[in-house]
Amino acid sequence: MPSVASKMPTLDDLQALFPLTFPIPTPVAIPDLITPKDFYREENLLRNPQSFQAWWSAIHTSRESYIAQIKLERSDLPESTAALLGPLGTPLARISLQRLTYLYESALVHFPNSFKLWKSYLIMRMSFVLGKQVIKKRAGGRKKFPEMKDALVDEREDLEQWESGLNGIIGWEEWKSLIATFERALMWLPNLPRLWLMYLSIFFHPLCPPVVSYTHARHTFDRALRTLPPSLHARIWVRYLLWAESRGGSTLVAVYRRYISVDPSVTENFTHLLLHPIDGKARPLEAAKLLLSLARKAAKGDYQSPEGKSPYQLLGDWVDVVEKFSDEVGLDVKETVQSNAAAAEADAKEKENEAGVEPASVDGKLIRMAGPAVAVNADGKTLPPYDEDIDFGSPRKLNIEQIIHKDGFAVYKDQAGRLWTGLATYWIKRGEFDRAKETFEKGLASVLTIRDFTQIFDAYAEFGESLISAMMESLADEEDEKEAAETEKELDAKMKEFEELMDRRPFLINGVLIRRNPNDVQEWEKLVALHGEDDEKVAETYTKALETINPRKATANLHRLYVNFAKFYEEGGTTGQAEQDLDSARKILEKGTKVNFKVVEDLAEIWCEWAELEIRHDNYDEAIHVMQRAAAIPKNTRINYHDHSLSAQTRLFKSLKLWSFYVDLEESIGTVETTKIVYDKILDLRIANAQIIVNYAAFLEENKYYEESFKVYDRGVELFTFPISFEIWNIYLAKFVKRYGGSKLERARDLFEQALEKCPPKSCKPIFFMYAKLEEEYGLAKRAMSIYDRATQVVADEDRFEMFTIYIAKATANYGLPATRPIYERALEVLPDRQTAEMCLRFAALERKLGEIDRARAIYAHASQFCDPRVNPQFWSEWNSFEYETGSEDTFREMLRIKRSVQAQFNTEASYIAAQTMAARQGTRQTDSNATEEPSDAMAAAEREAGNAPSFVAAKQTALHPSPDSEATPAPGAAAANSDEIHISDDEDL
């Protein structure tokens, strides 16, 4: 074997080194194949040829010896030459390959079906040809084979990588020998996927010869799929797809087409590869058809995107492809028009056939007599008919308009803005500006949301601006004056169109809102306002609105359209300069009276406006006639006004709004008799409210029909219950007393008793006051006092204190102070605790005036149980003053004891904290940082409150006040100087 270490070898010298393993090395052909050290091994193998352990030990020993020697050997070859030879760059490596090959081949003669032996042999041969494999660290073990999308990502990361390697041109013979070895291994073990994967990994090596890595590799992948069972195909396909991606071009397309026919999950990845190929030649038409197919399947629920994309997102990806590759994907304008016409004709024929042909049947079972054949798959499911739009093998381009209308607008109505702008962008990219403008206009005239409208309008405006900018740039560069003039003229036209578009924006927005809800009355009114003073457009808009709106679905104030339209003719147009047309106004209102409105009041408003129209033009009789027509009462008056299943015209006669206007009209221009008739009809229909009753009675009173007005009040209080009848009673009783005073006292008393009979407690106080005043002025004082007494028993709790106060005042005025004692006593029994304390103070003040000091003190003691000293300091202050003025030392001690007892009682109750809070809010517990601490002595505190009041003196004095000879103590602080003063502690046990 020639050596290459002595001189710089040439390419011919390097190629002469190979093949090393073909034919299989033998000791006869290569003398150095066996050394004297190997004689013992050979003899042992000859004696035990059927021992796998002997062969495996020999192979293992030889391989370990090679590894130990290769670590010590240094190559003298230049780096460029060593890079070409790779692992076989040294003589030791080459002879070791031959020796190991000899051993493996000899062993395989005896064990040709051993997977362990074949795998070890192939790994050894690959290490000498492909180089040293880079071992990648993996966290955890491999899980179950994932979906193909995830498998491609994982396998791309796990692809084998090698360091150096044998050049495919220099070592072609050795590469070929390695492939032949794999073929022999697969001949013996064809169903082992591990051997196939090892074999296929060769084709990913960067130094693999092109003769092998293209056609032979594709055939090998195909043979693997044909040989292995279907359950293992996924492991081959993932390598096959990665190999196809690395090769690109027609190979990529062919391989992916085969795979997506059985598993469409990688179609999205395939479309990305078609649009971003490694060879620089995109296939947008095929990608667009694939995306369209996925979008349609996803819309039907037959496909779920591995990327998590919705059907609309897939269609959006298709639109993006159409926009980017408009010339390669879609038809031009002429072809699109022809295709649309052909599709419309086909649809028309299909509808005629469906309408005219009846299905034939035999024994009741339908059979197909004509039409296209139905395709059925292996599972028995009916396949969809052939569609060339999704056949990615067909070169025919797509009709973008038809597809967007069929698969976009018909399915995704809420995304119309994006689809219209995509279609317009497609025409713009093709240079068909007129078609793009037409598309924008159709989009603006068809969308139903402001979002879609804004999207289309902004794109339309941007298109117009860019077109104008381009024309201005071309005009600046134009040298020919004639062409420049034409360009300038066209530019003026485009600018005019752009300005008109901006002016049309409010109308277009209004059109969107009306299309979204044709029954939106307010939007129709806005459209009328947008037309301004254009009477022709205003009349046209009103007419169209009244023809379009469904009264049962209309929004509020539909009647205003009829009213405003009638006023439009009545006032002579929007500016008032046209001739008034009352006949047209009457016709419009007449038409409005026949509309079945959702609300009866809207219909009543139409009739009222009609009558006001006649009044404005002094046609009073006609106005009365109009209201008579509107208020005609049918024979059946038991119709439920709130029954919406009946028409508004049927329920109109019970509209209070209509009758109120009618009666106001009669009061204004009619007679008293006709007005009374209308009021009586309202009462007979039982639709009157309290205001109608009051108005009717006031009208009769103005016309001197006093007794009839009182009868109306009587009917009113019979119709209504409290609290509504309370207002009627108030007016009724006041009017009656004012009219008759005391002349009809018994009748007045009877009316008051009727009013009080069913009056609730919270409403009867004013009536009692009015009743008592009547008796005071025209009756007996005794009866008045009995009325006050009844009132204190009947009125609500919150009014009872006030009523007792008034009752006591009246009793004092009529009978004197002593007569109020029973009233006070009964008040203390029925009033709540908070008001009882207040009443006790007044009662005590009364007894003190009458000189009953002991009774007053007893009343104070009784009231003290309701008064917390922290919350009601005023009560204790008054009692304190009372004792100073009228009490003795013992009574004062008793008062303090009661105070401490009450305070202790309230301290143990849950209201303690609440009392503290209330007192703090009322400012009763004021603190002063500069003040000294309050004295604990209650007597000192009392003296402080009394100010300059004199202190108590020695017990030998009988009077509470000091004698004239003693000096008055000006302040509590001076009390310490008086040795005879009695000190009373709050803590003293009494």
ChimeraX attribute file (.defattr): number of C-alpha atoms within 10 A of each C-alpha:
attribute: neighborCount
match mode: 1-to-1
recipient: residues
	/A:1	10
	/A:2	9
	/A:3	11
	/A:4	19
	/A:5	14
	/A:6	8
	/A:7	10
	/A:8	12
	/A:9	14
	/A:10	11
	/A:11	12
	/A:12	9
	/A:13	14
	/A:14	17
	/A:15	15
	/A:16	14
	/A:17	20
	/A:18	15
	/A:19	16
	/A:20	19
	/A:21	21
	/A:22	14
	/A:23	9
	/A:24	14
	/A:25	21
	/A:26	18
	/A:27	12
	/A:28	9
	/A:29	10
	/A:30	13
	/A:31	10
	/A:32	14
	/A:33	17
	/A:34	15
	/A:35	9
	/A:36	8
	/A:37	8
	/A:38	13
	/A:39	11
	/A:40	10
	/A:41	15
	/A:42	16
	/A:43	11
	/A:44	15
	/A:45	18
	/A:46	10
	/A:47	10
	/A:48	13
	/A:49	17
	/A:50	13
	/A:51	14
	/A:52	17
	/A:53	10
	/A:54	16
	/A:55	25
	/A:56	17
	/A:57	12
	/A:58	21
	/A:59	22
	/A:60	13
	/A:61	12
	/A:62	16
	/A:63	17
	/A:64	12
	/A:65	12
	/A:66	18
	/A:67	13
	/A:68	10
	/A:69	13
	/A:70	15
	/A:71	8
	/A:72	7
	/A:73	12
	/A:74	9
	/A:75	14
	/A:76	15
	/A:77	18
	/A:78	12
	/A:79	11
	/A:80	9
	/A:81	17
	/A:82	18
	/A:83	16
	/A:84	21
	/A:85	25
	/A:86	22
	/A:87	20
	/A:88	24
	/A:89	23
	/A:90	21
	/A:91	17
	/A:92	15
	/A:93	18
	/A:94	18
	/A:95	19
	/A:96	22
	/A:97	23
	/A:98	21
	/A:99	24
	/A:100	23
	/A:101	22
	/A:102	20
	/A:103	20
	/A:104	22
	/A:105	18
	/A:106	17
	/A:107	24
	/A:108	18
	/A:109	10
	/A:110	14
	/A:111	19
	/A:112	17
	/A:113	14
	/A:114	15
	/A:115	16
	/A:116	10
	/A:117	20
	/A:118	25
	/A:119	16
	/A:120	14
	/A:121	21
	/A:122	20
	/A:123	15
	/A:124	17
	/A:125	23
	/A:126	20
	/A:127	18
	/A:128	22
	/A:129	26
	/A:130	27
	/A:131	20
	/A:132	16
	/A:133	15
	/A:134	10
	/A:135	10
	/A:136	11
	/A:137	7
	/A:138	8
	/A:139	6
	/A:140	6
	/A:141	6
	/A:142	7
	/A:143	6
	/A:144	6
	/A:145	10
	/A:146	11
	/A:147	12
	/A:148	20
	/A:149	16
	/A:150	14
	/A:151	17
	/A:152	19
	/A:153	12
	/A:154	13
	/A:155	15
	/A:156	13
	/A:157	10
	/A:158	13
	/A:159	13
	/A:160	16
	/A:161	17
	/A:162	14
	/A:163	12
	/A:164	19
	/A:165	27
	/A:166	25
	/A:167	20
	/A:168	23
	/A:169	16
	/A:170	20
	/A:171	25
	/A:172	19
	/A:173	18
	/A:174	23
	/A:175	25
	/A:176	17
	/A:177	19
	/A:178	22
	/A:179	18
	/A:180	13
	/A:181	18
	/A:182	21
	/A:183	17
	/A:184	14
	/A:185	23
	/A:186	18
	/A:187	12
	/A:188	14
	/A:189	17
	/A:190	16
	/A:191	15
	/A:192	15
	/A:193	19
	/A:194	12
	/A:195	20
	/A:196	25
	/A:197	15
	/A:198	16
	/A:199	23
	/A:200	22
	/A:201	16
	/A:202	21
	/A:203	20
	/A:204	17
	/A:205	18
	/A:206	16
	/A:207	19
	/A:208	21
	/A:209	18
	/A:210	14
	/A:211	12
	/A:212	19
	/A:213	20
	/A:214	17
	/A:215	12
	/A:216	13
	/A:217	21
	/A:218	19
	/A:219	12
	/A:220	20
	/A:221	21
	/A:222	14
	/A:223	13
	/A:224	24
	/A:225	19
	/A:226	11
	/A:227	15
	/A:228	16
	/A:229	11
	/A:230	9
	/A:231	7
	/A:232	14
	/A:233	15
	/A:234	16
	/A:235	18
	/A:236	18
	/A:237	21
	/A:238	20
	/A:239	21
	/A:240	23
	/A:241	20
	/A:242	18
	/A:243	23
	/A:244	20
	/A:245	19
	/A:246	15
	/A:247	16
	/A:248	20
	/A:249	19
	/A:250	10
	/A:251	18
	/A:252	21
	/A:253	17
	/A:254	12
	/A:255	18
	/A:256	23
	/A:257	17
	/A:258	10
	/A:259	16
	/A:260	13
	/A:261	9
	/A:262	8
	/A:263	12
	/A:264	20
	/A:265	19
	/A:266	20
	/A:267	23
	/A:268	20
	/A:269	15
	/A:270	24
	/A:271	23
	/A:272	13
	/A:273	19
	/A:274	23
	/A:275	19
	/A:276	14
	/A:277	19
	/A:278	14
	/A:279	10
	/A:280	11
	/A:281	12
	/A:282	18
	/A:283	19
	/A:284	23
	/A:285	27
	/A:286	25
	/A:287	25
	/A:288	30
	/A:289	23
	/A:290	21
	/A:291	25
	/A:292	24
	/A:293	22
	/A:294	25
	/A:295	28
	/A:296	18
	/A:297	14
	/A:298	19
	/A:299	18
	/A:300	10
	/A:301	10
	/A:302	10
	/A:303	17
	/A:304	17
	/A:305	18
	/A:306	16
	/A:307	11
	/A:308	8
	/A:309	14
	/A:310	15
	/A:311	22
	/A:312	18
	/A:313	13
	/A:314	21
	/A:315	26
	/A:316	19
	/A:317	18
	/A:318	22
	/A:319	26
	/A:320	16
	/A:321	21
	/A:322	25
	/A:323	22
	/A:324	15
	/A:325	20
	/A:326	22
	/A:327	18
	/A:328	16
	/A:329	25
	/A:330	23
	/A:331	19
	/A:332	18
	/A:333	15
	/A:334	9
	/A:335	14
	/A:336	17
	/A:337	15
	/A:338	12
	/A:339	17
	/A:340	15
	/A:341	12
	/A:342	12
	/A:343	13
	/A:344	12
	/A:345	12
	/A:346	12
	/A:347	12
	/A:348	12
	/A:349	12
	/A:350	12
	/A:351	11
	/A:352	11
	/A:353	11
	/A:354	11
	/A:355	9
	/A:356	9
	/A:357	8
	/A:358	8
	/A:359	12
	/A:360	11
	/A:361	11
	/A:362	7
	/A:363	5
	/A:364	7
	/A:365	8
	/A:366	10
	/A:367	10
	/A:368	10
	/A:369	8
	/A:370	7
	/A:371	6
	/A:372	7
	/A:373	8
	/A:374	9
	/A:375	12
	/A:376	11
	/A:377	8
	/A:378	6
	/A:379	6
	/A:380	8
	/A:381	9
	/A:382	11
	/A:383	10
	/A:384	9
	/A:385	10
	/A:386	9
	/A:387	8
	/A:388	14
	/A:389	19
	/A:390	19
	/A:391	15
	/A:392	17
	/A:393	11
	/A:394	12
	/A:395	12
	/A:396	14
	/A:397	19
	/A:398	23
	/A:399	20
	/A:400	21
	/A:401	22
	/A:402	15
	/A:403	13
	/A:404	19
	/A:405	16
	/A:406	11
	/A:407	16
	/A:408	23
	/A:409	17
	/A:410	10
	/A:411	14
	/A:412	14
	/A:413	14
	/A:414	14
	/A:415	17
	/A:416	27
	/A:417	26
	/A:418	19
	/A:419	22
	/A:420	30
	/A:421	24
	/A:422	22
	/A:423	22
	/A:424	29
	/A:425	26
	/A:426	27
	/A:427	25
	/A:428	18
	/A:429	16
	/A:430	19
	/A:431	13
	/A:432	15
	/A:433	17
	/A:434	12
	/A:435	17
	/A:436	23
	/A:437	17
	/A:438	11
	/A:439	22
	/A:440	24
	/A:441	16
	/A:442	12
	/A:443	22
	/A:444	24
	/A:445	15
	/A:446	18
	/A:447	25
	/A:448	23
	/A:449	18
	/A:450	16
	/A:451	15
	/A:452	24
	/A:453	24
	/A:454	15
	/A:455	16
	/A:456	26
	/A:457	23
	/A:458	13
	/A:459	20
	/A:460	23
	/A:461	16
	/A:462	12
	/A:463	20
	/A:464	20
	/A:465	15
	/A:466	12
	/A:467	16
	/A:468	19
	/A:469	13
	/A:470	13
	/A:471	17
	/A:472	15
	/A:473	11
	/A:474	14
	/A:475	19
	/A:476	10
	/A:477	10
	/A:478	14
	/A:479	10
	/A:480	9
	/A:481	10
	/A:482	10
	/A:483	12
	/A:484	16
	/A:485	13
	/A:486	12
	/A:487	17
	/A:488	16
	/A:489	11
	/A:490	14
	/A:491	19
	/A:492	13
	/A:493	13
	/A:494	17
	/A:495	15
	/A:496	12
	/A:497	13
	/A:498	18
	/A:499	13
	/A:500	11
	/A:501	16
	/A:502	13
	/A:503	11
	/A:504	11
	/A:505	15
	/A:506	14
	/A:507	13
	/A:508	19
	/A:509	22
	/A:510	17
	/A:511	21
	/A:512	22
	/A:513	18
	/A:514	19
	/A:515	16
	/A:516	15
	/A:517	16
	/A:518	19
	/A:519	23
	/A:520	21
	/A:521	22
	/A:522	17
	/A:523	19
	/A:524	23
	/A:525	17
	/A:526	13
	/A:527	23
	/A:528	20
	/A:529	13
	/A:530	15
	/A:531	16
	/A:532	12
	/A:533	14
	/A:534	14
	/A:535	18
	/A:536	10
	/A:537	15
	/A:538	22
	/A:539	18
	/A:540	11
	/A:541	18
	/A:542	21
	/A:543	15
	/A:544	12
	/A:545	23
	/A:546	20
	/A:547	9
	/A:548	11
	/A:549	18
	/A:550	17
	/A:551	16
	/A:552	12
	/A:553	13
	/A:554	17
	/A:555	16
	/A:556	14
	/A:557	16
	/A:558	23
	/A:559	24
	/A:560	17
	/A:561	20
	/A:562	24
	/A:563	20
	/A:564	17
	/A:565	22
	/A:566	25
	/A:567	23
	/A:568	24
	/A:569	23
	/A:570	21
	/A:571	17
	/A:572	16
	/A:573	21
	/A:574	18
	/A:575	12
	/A:576	13
	/A:577	9
	/A:578	14
	/A:579	11
	/A:580	16
	/A:581	16
	/A:582	19
	/A:583	12
	/A:584	16
	/A:585	23
	/A:586	18
	/A:587	12
	/A:588	23
	/A:589	23
	/A:590	15
	/A:591	13
	/A:592	24
	/A:593	22
	/A:594	11
	/A:595	18
	/A:596	18
	/A:597	23
	/A:598	19
	/A:599	20
	/A:600	24
	/A:601	18
	/A:602	23
	/A:603	25
	/A:604	28
	/A:605	20
	/A:606	24
	/A:607	26
	/A:608	23
	/A:609	20
	/A:610	25
	/A:611	24
	/A:612	18
	/A:613	23
	/A:614	19
	/A:615	17
	/A:616	11
	/A:617	11
	/A:618	11
	/A:619	14
	/A:620	18
	/A:621	13
	/A:622	15
	/A:623	25
	/A:624	19
	/A:625	13
	/A:626	18
	/A:627	22
	/A:628	13
	/A:629	11
	/A:630	22
	/A:631	20
	/A:632	10
	/A:633	16
	/A:634	11
	/A:635	6
	/A:636	6
	/A:637	13
	/A:638	8
	/A:639	13
	/A:640	11
	/A:641	17
	/A:642	12
	/A:643	10
	/A:644	12
	/A:645	7
	/A:646	13
	/A:647	15
	/A:648	25
	/A:649	16
	/A:650	15
	/A:651	21
	/A:652	23
	/A:653	23
	/A:654	23
	/A:655	19
	/A:656	18
	/A:657	15
	/A:658	22
	/A:659	25
	/A:660	17
	/A:661	18
	/A:662	25
	/A:663	22
	/A:664	14
	/A:665	20
	/A:666	21
	/A:667	17
	/A:668	11
	/A:669	15
	/A:670	15
	/A:671	11
	/A:672	15
	/A:673	11
	/A:674	13
	/A:675	22
	/A:676	17
	/A:677	14
	/A:678	21
	/A:679	23
	/A:680	15
	/A:681	16
	/A:682	22
	/A:683	18
	/A:684	11
	/A:685	13
	/A:686	11
	/A:687	16
	/A:688	22
	/A:689	15
	/A:690	18
	/A:691	12
	/A:692	19
	/A:693	23
	/A:694	19
	/A:695	15
	/A:696	21
	/A:697	24
	/A:698	19
	/A:699	18
	/A:700	20
	/A:701	16
	/A:702	11
	/A:703	11
	/A:704	11
	/A:705	13
	/A:706	18
	/A:707	13
	/A:708	14
	/A:709	24
	/A:710	19
	/A:711	13
	/A:712	23
	/A:713	24
	/A:714	16
	/A:715	13
	/A:716	25
	/A:717	22
	/A:718	10
	/A:719	17
	/A:720	15
	/A:721	12
	/A:722	15
	/A:723	12
	/A:724	14
	/A:725	19
	/A:726	23
	/A:727	15
	/A:728	22
	/A:729	22
	/A:730	14
	/A:731	13
	/A:732	23
	/A:733	21
	/A:734	14
	/A:735	17
	/A:736	17
	/A:737	18
	/A:738	10
	/A:739	12
	/A:740	12
	/A:741	15
	/A:742	16
	/A:743	11
	/A:744	13
	/A:745	16
	/A:746	11
	/A:747	13
	/A:748	19
	/A:749	16
	/A:750	11
	/A:751	18
	/A:752	18
	/A:753	15
	/A:754	13
	/A:755	21
	/A:756	20
	/A:757	10
	/A:758	12
	/A:759	20
	/A:760	15
	/A:761	15
	/A:762	14
	/A:763	17
	/A:764	20
	/A:765	23
	/A:766	13
	/A:767	21
	/A:768	24
	/A:769	17
	/A:770	16
	/A:771	23
	/A:772	22
	/A:773	15
	/A:774	20
	/A:775	20
	/A:776	15
	/A:777	12
	/A:778	15
	/A:779	16
	/A:780	13
	/A:781	17
	/A:782	13
	/A:783	14
	/A:784	22
	/A:785	19
	/A:786	14
	/A:787	18
	/A:788	24
	/A:789	16
	/A:790	12
	/A:791	23
	/A:792	26
	/A:793	15
	/A:794	19
	/A:795	21
	/A:796	17
	/A:797	16
	/A:798	12
	/A:799	17
	/A:800	21
	/A:801	21
	/A:802	13
	/A:803	22
	/A:804	22
	/A:805	17
	/A:806	15
	/A:807	23
	/A:808	24
	/A:809	15
	/A:810	17
	/A:811	21
	/A:812	14
	/A:813	10
	/A:814	13
	/A:815	11
	/A:816	12
	/A:817	16
	/A:818	12
	/A:819	13
	/A:820	18
	/A:821	15
	/A:822	11
	/A:823	18
	/A:824	21
	/A:825	13
	/A:826	12
	/A:827	22
	/A:828	20
	/A:829	11
	/A:830	15
	/A:831	17
	/A:832	15
	/A:833	15
	/A:834	12
	/A:835	16
	/A:836	21
	/A:837	23
	/A:838	15
	/A:839	22
	/A:840	24
	/A:841	18
	/A:842	16
	/A:843	22
	/A:844	24
	/A:845	18
	/A:846	19
	/A:847	20
	/A:848	17
	/A:849	12
	/A:850	13
	/A:851	11
	/A:852	13
	/A:853	18
	/A:854	14
	/A:855	16
	/A:856	24
	/A:857	21
	/A:858	13
	/A:859	20
	/A:860	23
	/A:861	17
	/A:862	14
	/A:863	21
	/A:864	23
	/A:865	17
	/A:866	17
	/A:867	22
	/A:868	20
	/A:869	19
	/A:870	19
	/A:871	19
	/A:872	17
	/A:873	14
	/A:874	13
	/A:875	20
	/A:876	19
	/A:877	15
	/A:878	13
	/A:879	21
	/A:880	18
	/A:881	15
	/A:882	19
	/A:883	20
	/A:884	22
	/A:885	11
	/A:886	14
	/A:887	19
	/A:888	16
	/A:889	16
	/A:890	10
	/A:891	14
	/A:892	19
	/A:893	19
	/A:894	14
	/A:895	21
	/A:896	19
	/A:897	17
	/A:898	15
	/A:899	20
	/A:900	15
	/A:901	14
	/A:902	17
	/A:903	18
	/A:904	12
	/A:905	13
	/A:906	20
	/A:907	14
	/A:908	9
	/A:909	9
	/A:910	9
	/A:911	11
	/A:912	16
	/A:913	12
	/A:914	11
	/A:915	18
	/A:916	14
	/A:917	14
	/A:918	14
	/A:919	18
	/A:920	14
	/A:921	11
	/A:922	10
	/A:923	9
	/A:924	15
	/A:925	14
	/A:926	9
	/A:927	10
	/A:928	8
	/A:929	6
	/A:930	6
	/A:931	7
	/A:932	8
	/A:933	9
	/A:934	9
	/A:935	10
	/A:936	11
	/A:937	13
	/A:938	16
	/A:939	21
	/A:940	20
	/A:941	14
	/A:942	17
	/A:943	19
	/A:944	15
	/A:945	14
	/A:946	17
	/A:947	13
	/A:948	13
	/A:949	17
	/A:950	19
	/A:951	24
	/A:952	23
	/A:953	20
	/A:954	14
	/A:955	12
	/A:956	6
	/A:957	11
	/A:958	11
	/A:959	14
	/A:960	19
	/A:961	17
	/A:962	17
	/A:963	12
	/A:964	7
	/A:965	6
	/A:966	9
	/A:967	10
	/A:968	16
	/A:969	19
	/A:970	13
	/A:971	16
	/A:972	20
	/A:973	11
	/A:974	11
	/A:975	20
	/A:976	11
	/A:977	9
	/A:978	14
	/A:979	9
	/A:980	12
	/A:981	14
	/A:982	15
	/A:983	14
	/A:984	15
	/A:985	14
	/A:986	16
	/A:987	11
	/A:988	8
	/A:989	6
	/A:990	7
